[in-house]
Amino acid sequence: MLTGEIRNKVDKIWTDIWAGGITNPLTVIEQLTYLMFIRSLDEKELENERMEALTGEPMPKIFPQNEAGQSMRWSKFKNKDPRQIYDIIQNRVFPFIKEMNGINNSAFSRYMQDAMFLIPTPQVLQKIITGLEELYEHDIKDFDMQGDLYEYMLSKLSTAGQNGQFRTPKQIRDMMVRLLAPTPNDKICDPACGTAGFLVSSAEYIREKYELEMTSNQWEHFSGPMFTGFDTDRTMLRISAMNLMLHSITQPRIEYMDSVSKQNTIDSAYDIILANPPFKGTVDAESINENLKRVCNTKKTELLFVALFLRMLRKGGRCACIVPDGVLFGTTKAHKALRKELVENHKLQAVISMPSGVFKPYAGVSTAVLVFTKTGAGGTEKVWFYDMKADGYSLDDKRTPIEANDIPDIIARFHNLEGEVDRKPTEQSFLVDKSAIVANDYDLSINRYKEFVYEKVEYDPPAVILDRLDKLHQNIASKMEELRGLIGG
C-alpha cells in the first residue's frame, strides 16, 4: 500500500506538471506513462545485462549498442543538464519508442505510434524525472507497488470532470470481481475497458487467492491471454496497456474497437465479463451489429452493451456490469425486451442498487450492478435484490472514507443466497420470485418490490402542546425583562 509520504511525492510531481501548463489530467497521466515506460525499458536492459554477465549467454538487447543508442537509456541521461535531457528525450528517445513495436512486443508498445511528447520545458521535465527517480529509488520497493503507484495516479482522473467516466471506483470494481470470483483458467473481458481497472482488479484477486498454487501454464495464461479489453480511445488503450504491464500482464489483448459495431464479431468467447459501459449517447444505427438489434432494437448504448455481453460470453459464462437505473424500469420496447431476455432466456441472479453518490464528483446518476449467467435456456427462478446504502466513502463530492460500508455484507450474502430465503422485502436484501418480476412487466427496480415500514408517531394532545408553548413564552418574557434590567443598570 502507498504511504501518505509517497502520495505527497506523487502530488508534488503532479503540481509541477500543472504549473508547467499541462492541466488536463488525462494528458498528465499520459506523459507520466511515457516516462515510466522509458525508465522500465532501461530497467529491463539492466536486468538482461546482469543475466548475461551471470550466465555468459547472450541476451536480447533493447537499445542499439552504439554510443547514440546507449545515450537513450534512463540511467545514462537522468543526471545530465536539463536542456540535454529534454533534447535526448524529445529528439531521440521518443522517436525510438514510437517505432519499437517490433523490438519490444508489449501491448503498450503497440499503441505508441501516435503518441506525442507534450512536456513544455526542460525545467518541468527535470522536475518530473527527479520526482519519479526519488519514488523508484526510495519508495517503490517492488512490482506490486508500481501498480499501486499507477493506480493512485489514475485515481486523479476521478476528480477530473470529463475524464472521470473512464474510472469506476476501486471498491466497486473489487466488489464486482469478488461477486464473480474468477479462477486462473478463466478468460476475462471488458468490452469498454477505459484504464483497464476491471482487468487489474481481476488480476489482483487471482494473485491474492491462487498465487501459491498456480501452474506454469496458468501463469503463462495470466501474463496475457486471460485478459482482453476494447476501447475506442487510443490514449485509453495506451494507459490500460501500461496499467496491465505494471501488474505483470505483458501480453493482454488490448485493442481499438467499437464493441457494439459490426466490426466486433466475437461470439461465445469469454468466461467472465466485467464492465461499466458508456451510459450516455446513441450510436449510428447503420454501424450497430445486427445480432444486437435482434435482442433489443435500439441505439441506446447502455442497452446494446448488455446484449453484447450476452453474445460475447460462452454458455455458462458470467457477467457483472453497471447499468443506469433507467435500464431497470425503462418502458420502451427495447428496455422491456432486454430485461425479458435476461430473465427468460438466461439466469439473472442479482440486482444491486447503488446510491447516486457512488460516481461523484463527476456524475450523480443512480446505478445498479446486474449479475447474470448466460445459459440460452433460462434458469431464473429468484432474483436477489440488495439496497446498497454505503460503499465506505461519503456520498458527496469529496468522497472521503467513512465507516459505513455495505460491500462486505453484499459479497457474503451473494455467496450464501440460501440464507436469504426467509428475508422479507422490508429488509436491505431479499429474493423475488421470477413470477412477480414477470407480473411487473420485467421491472427490475428495487423499489417495485421493496416494502417500507412506516413507524406510527404518537403526538401529545393539542392542549398539552399549547400549555408547553405558554410556558416557553413566559420563560422568554421573563428572560427579556431580566435582560432589560441589565441594560438599564
Residue pairs with C-beta under 8 A, 6 or more apart in sequence:
1 148
2 145
2 148
2 149
2 152
3 139
5 139
6 135
6 139
6 140
6 149
6 152
7 152
9 131
9 134
9 135
9 139
10 135
10 149
10 152
10 153
12 131
13 32
13 127
13 128
13 131
13 132
13 135
14 28
14 153
14 156
16 124
16 127
16 128
16 131
17 28
17 31
17 32
17 119
17 124
17 128
18 28
19 124
20 119
20 120
20 121
20 123
20 124
21 120
22 28
22 31
22 118
22 119
22 120
24 160
24 163
25 156
25 157
25 159
25 160
25 163
26 157
26 160
26 163
26 166
26 235
27 118
28 156
29 153
29 154
29 156
29 157
29 239
30 115
30 118
30 235
30 238
30 239
31 117
31 118
31 119
31 128
32 128
32 132
32 153
33 238
33 239
33 242
34 94
34 97
34 115
34 117
35 128
35 129
35 132
36 132
36 150
36 242
36 246
37 97
37 108
37 242
38 74
38 89
38 93
38 97
39 74
39 132
39 136
40 245
41 62
41 63
41 73
41 74
41 97
41 104
42 63
42 73
42 74
42 75
43 74
44 62
45 61
45 62
45 63
45 73
46 75
48 59
48 60
48 61
48 62
49 59
51 57
51 59
52 58
52 59
62 100
62 103
62 104
63 69
63 70
63 72
63 73
64 70
68 92
70 76
71 77
71 88
71 92
72 88
72 92
72 93
72 96
77 84
77 85
77 88
77 89
77 93
78 85
78 129
78 133
80 88
82 122
82 123
82 125
82 126
83 122
85 122
85 125
85 126
85 129
86 119
86 121
86 122
86 125
89 117
89 125
90 117
94 115
94 117
97 109
97 112
97 115
98 112
98 113
98 115
99 113
100 109
100 112
101 109
101 110
101 112
101 113
103 109
105 251
106 241
106 245
106 250
106 251
107 224
107 241
107 244
107 245
107 250
107 251
107 252
107 253
107 254
108 238
108 241
108 242
108 245
110 241
110 254
111 234
111 237
111 238
111 241
111 254
112 238
114 234
115 238
119 125
119 128
135 149
139 145
140 146
140 149
143 246
143 248
146 246
147 200
147 204
147 243
147 246
147 247
149 246
150 242
150 243
150 246
151 170
151 200
151 243
154 167
154 195
154 197
154 239
154 243
155 167
155 170
157 163
157 164
157 166
157 167
157 195
158 164
158 167
158 169
158 361
158 362
158 399
159 361
159 362
160 362
161 362
162 362
164 359
164 361
164 362
164 363
165 194
165 278
165 362
165 363
166 194
166 195
166 236
167 194
167 195
167 197
168 194
168 197
168 198
168 276
168 322
169 358
169 359
169 391
169 393
169 399
170 197
170 201
171 391
171 392
171 393
171 407
172 322
172 354
172 358
172 369
172 391
173 197
173 198
173 201
173 274
174 201
174 204
174 205
174 407
175 369
175 391
175 407
175 410
175 411
176 198
176 201
176 274
176 320
176 322
176 369
177 198
177 201
177 202
177 205
177 274
177 320
178 205
178 411
179 320
179 350
179 369
179 371
179 410
179 411
179 414
180 272
180 274
180 318
180 319
180 320
180 371
181 205
181 415
182 188
182 202
182 205
182 206
182 271
182 272
183 206
183 210
184 206
184 210
184 214
184 218
184 221
184 222
184 226
185 218
185 221
185 271
186 226
186 271
186 272
187 225
187 226
187 228
187 269
187 270
187 271
187 272
188 198
188 199
188 202
188 226
188 227
188 228
188 270
188 271
188 272
188 273
188 274
189 227
189 228
189 229
189 230
189 269
189 270
189 272
189 273
189 312
190 196
190 198
190 199
190 228
190 229
190 230
190 273
190 274
190 275
191 229
191 230
191 259
191 264
191 273
191 275
191 277
191 305
191 308
191 309
191 312
192 230
192 231
192 259
192 275
192 276
192 277
192 278
192 305
193 199
193 229
193 230
193 231
193 236
193 240
193 254
193 275
194 231
194 236
194 240
194 276
195 236
195 239
195 240
195 243
196 227
196 229
196 239
196 240
196 241
196 243
196 244
196 252
196 254
197 243
198 274
198 275
198 276
199 227
199 229
199 240
199 244
199 249
199 252
199 274
200 243
200 244
200 247
201 274
202 227
202 272
202 274
203 222
203 226
203 227
203 244
203 247
203 248
203 249
204 247
206 222
207 248
210 218
214 222
222 248
222 249
223 248
223 249
223 250
223 251
224 249
224 250
224 251
224 252
224 253
225 251
225 253
226 249
226 252
227 244
227 249
227 252
227 253
228 252
228 253
228 254
228 255
228 270
229 237
229 240
229 252
229 253
229 254
229 255
230 254
230 255
230 256
230 257
230 259
230 264
231 237
231 240
231 254
231 256
231 257
232 256
232 257
232 258
234 256
237 254
237 255
237 256
240 254
241 252
241 254
244 250
244 252
244 254
257 263
257 264
258 264
258 283
258 287
259 305
259 308
260 283
260 288
260 289
260 292
260 301
260 304
260 305
260 308
261 283
261 287
261 288
261 289
262 287
262 288
262 289
262 290
264 289
264 308
265 289
266 311
266 312
267 311
267 312
268 311
268 312
268 313
268 314
268 315
268 317
269 312
269 313
269 314
270 312
270 313
270 314
270 317
271 313
271 314
271 316
271 317
271 318
272 317
272 318
272 319
273 309
273 312
273 313
273 317
273 318
273 319
273 320
273 321
274 319
274 320
274 321
275 305
275 309
275 319
275 321
275 322
276 321
276 322
277 301
277 302
277 305
277 306
277 321
277 322
278 301
278 302
278 305
279 301
279 302
279 323
279 324
279 365
280 301
281 301
282 299
282 300
282 301
283 299
283 301
283 304
284 299
285 299
288 299
288 304
289 308
291 311
292 304
292 307
292 308
292 311
295 307
295 310
295 311
295 337
295 338
295 341
296 303
296 304
296 307
296 333
296 334
296 335
296 337
296 338
296 341
297 333
297 334
297 337
298 304
298 332
298 334
300 334
302 323
302 324
302 326
302 327
303 327
303 334
303 335
303 338
305 321
306 321
306 323
306 327
306 338
306 342
306 370
307 338
307 341
309 319
309 321
310 319
310 341
310 342
310 346
310 374
313 319
313 374
314 374
315 374
315 375
315 376
316 373
316 374
316 375
317 373
317 374
318 371
318 372
318 373
318 374
319 370
319 371
319 372
319 373
319 374
320 369
320 370
320 371
321 369
321 370
322 354
322 367
322 368
322 369
323 367
323 368
323 369
323 370
324 365
324 366
324 367
325 353
325 365
325 366
325 367
325 368
325 445
326 335
327 335
327 338
327 339
327 368
327 370
327 444
328 339
328 351
328 368
328 443
328 444
328 445
329 335
329 443
329 444
329 445
329 448
330 336
336 441
336 442
339 442
339 443
339 444
340 442
342 348
342 370
342 372
342 380
343 380
343 383
343 434
343 437
343 438
343 442
344 378
344 380
345 375
345 376
345 377
345 378
346 372
346 373
346 374
346 375
346 376
346 378
346 379
346 380
347 372
347 373
347 375
347 378
347 379
347 380
348 370
348 371
348 372
348 380
348 383
348 444
349 371
349 372
349 373
349 383
349 384
349 414
349 417
350 369
350 370
350 371
350 383
350 384
350 385
350 386
350 414
351 368
351 369
351 370
351 371
351 383
351 384
351 385
351 386
351 444
351 446
352 368
352 369
352 371
352 385
352 386
352 388
352 410
353 366
353 368
353 385
353 386
353 387
353 388
353 445
353 446
354 366
354 367
354 368
354 369
354 388
354 391
355 366
355 388
355 389
355 390
355 391
355 395
356 364
356 365
356 366
356 367
356 395
357 364
357 394
357 395
357 396
357 399
358 367
358 391
358 395
359 365
359 367
360 395
360 396
360 397
360 399
361 397
361 398
361 399
368 444
368 446
370 444
371 414
373 379
380 434
380 437
381 433
381 434
382 417
382 431
382 432
382 433
382 434
383 431
383 432
383 434
383 437
383 444
384 413
384 414
384 417
384 420
384 429
384 430
384 431
384 432
385 429
385 430
385 431
385 432
385 446
385 449
385 450
386 406
386 410
386 413
386 414
386 428
386 429
386 446
387 428
387 429
387 446
387 450
388 406
388 407
388 410
389 404
389 406
389 428
390 402
390 404
390 405
390 406
391 405
391 406
391 407
392 401
392 402
392 404
392 405
392 407
393 399
393 400
393 401
393 402
394 400
394 401
394 402
406 428
409 428
409 429
410 429
413 419
413 420
413 429
417 431
420 429
420 430
420 431
421 431
423 429
423 430
423 431
424 430
424 451
425 432
425 449
425 450
425 451
426 450
426 451
426 452
426 453
430 449
430 450
432 449
436 449
437 443
437 444
440 448
440 449
459 465
460 468
